[in-house]
Amino acid sequence: MNILMMTNTYLPHTGGVARSVAWFSEAYENEGHRVLVIAPTFAEGEAEDSPVEVFRVPAIQHFNGSDFSVRLPIPGLLTSRLDSFRPDLVHSHHPFLLGDTAVRVAALRDLPLVFTHHTMYEQYTHYVPGDSTAMQRFVMRLATEYANVCDHVIAPSESIARLIHERGVETPISPIPTGIDAAKFAVGDGLAARRRYNIPPSAFVIGHVGRLAEEKNLGFLAEASVKFMDEHPDSHFLLVGMGPYAETFKSIFGREGMLDRLHHPEGYLSGQTLADAYHAMDLFGFASKSETQGMVLA
């Protein structure tokens, strides 16, 4: 089967949707299917990092201060590439932007359309001018109506499947979590990570891994952590990840005079280095209200 994956975010972006699309695409190809990912261009100078073929469409980088790209509508851009790929199925990963394109592609080519409801989209309206409660309700309705024009909906968890059904999704829903290669994280050298990031070997380490953005409720996590750390002077915080909220997170620790106990490695960690960081933590802090599966917790 030729599977067309259409997503507004993809590698080398490190968010959960990008990772999920990459892992599922690789798994499909391992089962003998062909996959083509349609995704926005990424920042200039970043290397392509995909296990499958990708067709990039022009996009605005870092839309409204976020770390997302927003595609530019260029009529006819995909036609020749889709003609040569000859998709049998369209799999959309967002209900807007390239998600709209996915609906048109499926309709024009008479193809089945599958949609994965990755995110609680109403938690992301702060990136849009005019954010309000009314905007959040509109986004929830948009996602529901989008799901109802698809042939099948995938939810990353049973709880999200129930929630979107309660919101009015009538299309058949299948809960299918994104798989994690647990073996990659089963072994790690926490002491090596502590040495690497100048954390005392006997310290109690609170940690967090993820994309550092407002919708992850990181302000709450930082405030709760500094209160705990004020009462436990042997405690430290290991913050792993990048994103627009990093400086705000640091400023909360700075306000309390705890910057020397906040450890934030530069860049994105992966592979054994990421596994070591996990093993350096005594407690994992997680406060996001927008997750549908929270892969960093798996």
matplotlib code that plots the C-alpha trace (Angstrom):
import matplotlib.pyplot as plt

x = [0.0, 1.2, 0.5, 0.5, 1.2, 0.4, 1.6, 2.2, 5.2, 7.9, 11.6, 13.9, 11.3, 11.3, 7.7, 5.6, 3.6, 6.8, 8.2, 4.9, 4.7, 8.3, 7.9, 4.7, 6.1, 9.2, 7.0, 4.8, 7.8, 9.2, 5.9, 6.4, 4.3, 5.6, 5.3, 5.6, 5.5, 4.3, 5.6, 6.6, 10.2, 12.3, 14.8, 17.7, 20.8, 19.1, 19.9, 17.2, 16.5, 13.8, 13.5, 11.2, 10.9, 9.8, 8.4, 8.7, 6.4, 7.4, 6.5, 6.8, 9.3, 8.6, 5.1, 4.1, 7.0, 6.4, 8.7, 6.2, 6.2, 3.1, 2.9, 2.4, -0.5, 0.9, -1.7, -0.6, 2.7, 1.8, 0.2, 3.1, 4.6, 1.3, 0.8, 4.2, 3.6, 0.0, -1.2, -3.8, -4.6, -4.2, -3.3, -3.8, -2.2, -3.7, -7.2, -6.0, -3.3, -1.9, -4.9, -7.1, -4.9, -5.3, -9.1, -8.8, -6.3, -8.5, -11.7, -10.1, -8.5, -11.3, -9.1, -9.9, -8.9, -7.6, -7.0, -5.0, -6.2, -2.8, -3.5, -5.9, -5.9, -7.7, -4.6, -2.6, -4.8, -2.3, -0.2, -3.1, -4.0, -7.2, -6.9, -10.0, -12.5, -14.5, -11.5, -10.9, -14.5, -14.1, -11.0, -12.7, -15.6, -13.2, -11.4, -14.7, -16.1, -12.8, -12.9, -16.4, -15.4, -12.8, -13.3, -11.6, -10.1, -7.1, -6.9, -3.6, -5.4, -8.7, -9.4, -9.0, -11.2, -13.9, -13.4, -13.6, -16.7, -18.3, -17.5, -19.4, -17.1, -19.3, -16.6, -15.3, -12.5, -9.6, -7.3, -3.7, -0.9, 2.5, 4.9, 8.1, 11.3, 11.6, 14.9, 16.7, 15.9, 16.2, 19.9, 21.6, 24.4, 22.8, 26.1, 27.8, 24.9, 25.3, 29.0, 28.3, 25.9, 27.7, 25.0, 26.3, 26.2, 24.2, 21.7, 17.9, 17.2, 13.9, 13.8, 11.7, 12.1, 10.1, 9.5, 9.6, 6.5, 3.7, 1.1, 3.1, 2.2, 5.8, 5.2, 3.3, 6.1, 8.8, 6.8, 6.1, 9.7, 11.3, 8.9, 10.1, 13.7, 13.5, 12.6, 15.2, 18.5, 20.1, 17.7, 18.5, 16.5, 17.6, 15.7, 16.1, 14.7, 14.5, 11.7, 10.4, 9.6, 13.1, 14.1, 10.9, 11.5, 15.0, 13.7, 11.6, 14.6, 16.6, 14.0, 14.4, 18.2, 18.3, 19.9, 23.0, 20.7, 19.0, 20.8, 19.8, 22.0, 22.4, 20.6, 18.5, 19.6, 19.1, 20.2, 22.3, 22.8, 19.1, 18.8, 21.6, 19.7, 16.5, 18.6, 20.0, 16.5, 15.0, 11.6, 10.1, 8.1, 5.2, 2.4, 1.1, -2.7, -2.5, -1.1, -3.0, -0.4, 2.8, 5.4, 8.2, 6.4, 6.4]
y = [0.0, 3.5, 5.7, 9.5, 11.1, 14.8, 16.7, 20.3, 19.3, 16.7, 15.9, 17.5, 19.2, 17.3, 17.4, 14.4, 14.6, 14.7, 11.7, 9.8, 10.4, 9.3, 6.1, 5.1, 5.8, 3.7, 0.9, 0.9, 0.6, -2.2, -4.0, -3.6, -0.4, 2.7, 6.0, 9.6, 12.3, 15.8, 18.4, 22.0, 23.1, 23.4, 26.0, 26.6, 24.7, 21.9, 18.5, 16.2, 13.5, 11.1, 7.3, 7.6, 9.8, 13.4, 16.1, 19.6, 22.4, 26.1, 27.5, 30.4, 29.5, 30.0, 31.3, 33.9, 33.1, 29.4, 26.6, 25.5, 26.1, 27.3, 26.2, 28.7, 27.9, 27.3, 25.8, 22.8, 22.2, 18.6, 17.4, 15.9, 14.4, 12.7, 11.5, 9.7, 8.3, 7.2, 7.0, 4.4, 6.1, 9.6, 9.9, 13.4, 14.4, 17.9, 19.3, 22.5, 23.8, 20.6, 18.8, 20.9, 19.8, 16.2, 16.5, 17.9, 15.3, 12.4, 13.9, 14.6, 11.2, 9.2, 7.9, 6.9, 9.6, 8.7, 11.3, 11.0, 13.3, 13.9, 17.0, 19.0, 21.8, 24.3, 24.4, 26.0, 29.0, 31.4, 31.2, 32.7, 36.5, 37.0, 34.1, 33.8, 31.3, 31.7, 30.9, 27.7, 26.6, 27.3, 25.2, 22.3, 22.5, 22.6, 19.5, 17.6, 18.6, 17.7, 14.2, 13.8, 14.2, 11.5, 7.8, 6.8, 8.5, 7.3, 8.4, 8.0, 6.7, 5.3, 8.4, 10.7, 8.4, 8.8, 12.5, 13.2, 10.9, 13.0, 16.1, 14.8, 12.7, 10.1, 8.7, 5.3, 5.8, 3.4, 4.0, 3.3, 4.6, 5.5, 2.7, 3.4, 1.4, 0.8, -1.1, 2.2, 3.7, 0.6, 1.1, 4.4, 5.9, 8.5, 9.2, 10.0, 12.4, 14.1, 14.6, 15.9, 18.5, 19.4, 17.9, 16.5, 12.7, 12.7, 15.4, 14.7, 15.4, 16.5, 16.3, 17.1, 16.2, 17.8, 20.6, 23.8, 25.7, 27.6, 24.9, 22.4, 24.3, 24.7, 27.8, 25.7, 23.0, 25.6, 27.3, 24.0, 22.9, 26.0, 25.7, 22.1, 23.0, 25.8, 23.2, 20.7, 22.4, 19.2, 19.1, 20.1, 20.3, 18.8, 20.4, 18.6, 20.1, 23.3, 25.8, 29.3, 28.9, 28.0, 31.5, 32.1, 28.8, 29.9, 33.3, 31.7, 29.9, 33.1, 35.0, 32.5, 32.5, 28.9, 29.2, 27.3, 24.4, 24.4, 22.4, 22.8, 21.0, 22.9, 21.6, 18.4, 15.2, 11.9, 8.3, 7.2, 10.8, 11.1, 7.7, 8.8, 12.0, 10.0, 7.8, 10.8, 11.8, 10.8, 12.4, 13.2, 16.4, 16.7, 19.3, 19.5, 19.6, 19.4, 15.9, 13.0, 10.4, 12.2, 10.1, 11.5, 9.6, 6.3]
z = [0.0, -0.7, 2.3, 2.1, 5.5, 5.7, 8.8, 9.9, 11.9, 11.2, 11.9, 12.7, 14.9, 18.2, 19.3, 19.9, 16.7, 14.6, 16.4, 16.1, 12.4, 11.9, 14.0, 12.4, 8.9, 9.6, 11.0, 7.9, 5.6, 7.7, 7.0, 3.2, 2.6, 0.8, 2.7, 1.5, 4.2, 3.1, 5.6, 5.8, 5.2, 8.3, 9.3, 6.9, 7.8, 9.6, 8.2, 6.9, 9.5, 8.3, 8.1, 5.0, 1.9, 2.6, 0.2, 1.7, 1.0, 1.5, 4.9, 7.3, 10.1, 13.8, 13.3, 15.9, 18.1, 18.2, 17.0, 14.3, 10.6, 8.7, 5.0, 2.3, 0.0, -3.5, -5.9, -7.9, -5.9, -4.9, -8.1, -10.0, -6.9, -6.0, -9.5, -9.4, -5.8, -6.5, -2.9, -1.9, 1.4, 2.9, 6.6, 8.0, 11.3, 11.8, 11.2, 9.5, 7.1, 5.5, 7.0, 4.7, 1.8, 2.9, 2.6, -0.9, -2.0, -0.7, -2.3, -5.7, -5.9, -4.3, -1.5, 2.1, 4.6, 8.1, 10.8, 14.0, 16.7, 18.3, 20.4, 22.4, 19.9, 22.1, 24.3, 21.4, 20.6, 22.3, 19.1, 17.2, 17.3, 19.1, 21.5, 23.7, 25.2, 22.0, 19.9, 22.0, 21.5, 17.7, 17.5, 19.4, 17.0, 14.0, 15.1, 15.7, 12.3, 10.6, 12.2, 10.9, 7.2, 7.6, 7.1, 10.3, 13.3, 15.4, 19.0, 20.9, 24.0, 25.2, 27.2, 24.2, 22.2, 24.8, 24.9, 21.2, 21.0, 23.7, 21.7, 18.8, 16.6, 14.9, 12.6, 13.8, 16.3, 17.1, 20.1, 18.8, 21.0, 19.5, 20.3, 22.2, 21.9, 25.7, 25.3, 24.2, 27.6, 29.9, 30.4, 31.2, 33.2, 35.5, 37.3, 34.0, 33.2, 36.6, 36.0, 32.5, 33.7, 37.0, 39.3, 42.6, 42.7, 46.0, 44.9, 44.7, 41.0, 39.7, 35.9, 32.8, 29.2, 26.4, 24.0, 26.1, 25.2, 27.0, 26.4, 28.4, 31.6, 32.4, 34.6, 37.0, 37.0, 37.6, 40.5, 42.2, 41.8, 43.3, 46.3, 46.8, 46.3, 48.8, 51.4, 50.2, 49.7, 48.3, 45.3, 41.7, 38.5, 35.2, 32.2, 28.9, 25.8, 23.7, 23.0, 23.4, 27.1, 28.2, 29.2, 31.2, 33.0, 33.9, 35.0, 37.7, 39.1, 38.8, 40.8, 43.7, 43.5, 42.3, 38.8, 40.1, 40.8, 37.4, 34.8, 31.1, 28.5, 25.3, 22.2, 21.8, 23.5, 21.8, 21.9, 24.9, 26.1, 26.5, 28.2, 30.6, 31.4, 32.3, 34.6, 36.4, 37.6, 40.9, 40.1, 36.7, 36.7, 34.2, 34.2, 30.7, 30.2, 26.4, 26.0, 24.5, 25.4, 26.7, 25.0, 27.3, 30.2, 28.4]

ax = plt.figure().add_subplot(projection="3d")
ax.plot(x, y, z, "-o")
ax.set_aspect("equal")
plt.show()
